[in-house]
């Protein structure tokens, strides 16, 4: 793909993009969200430059609009932020994203469900407190349902949620995953001829089997 612009080139235009997130024209807001998603796709320094705009509350607001065209890139930005440092992830949690994800995980649009599941997988790749925040927001049951989805891409993202949570969670958190019924659908995924799903499934099972040792 094309090389990313240097952060020094992006910084002067970021404040303008932040302002345009509040533009009344939905098409403008959509394009700004996509632009910010490209800006946050990379090292945590790029994510931090976007966080400095103080636009997290607006982005969380946008993922709950009625426009899928806006929701997907807005969620992509937030998903990239929670792929950053634990501190950056916590800022998104504090901005109130998790209750929104609960609704998006059952959205009629496949792409939104996939983005929501990917975002959850990034959150649970954080620290134990952040895994607990996902559990408290009741996001694990719908994710486990997604493990049995007919859509391979969604099953893959759901598998990474369980893998990340099982790998980094406390024994009590891993026990919760098991109690919610994650083991059987994870084992079913081992039958699929997809390397990434196989890796996630094995990582999830390893985390479950070694928990508490």
Secondary structure, DSSP 8 states (H G I E B T S, - for coil): ------HHHHHHHHHHHHHHTT-S-HHHHHHHHHHHHHHHSSSHHHHHHHHTT--HHHHHHHTTSS-HHHHHHHHHHHHHHTTS-HHHHHHHHHTTHHHHHHHHTT-SSHHHHHHHHHHHHHHTTS-HHHHHHHHHTT-HHHHHHHTT-S-HHHHHHHHHHHHHHHHHS-HHHHHHHHHTTHHHHHHHHTTSS-HHHHHHHHHHHHHHHHTT-
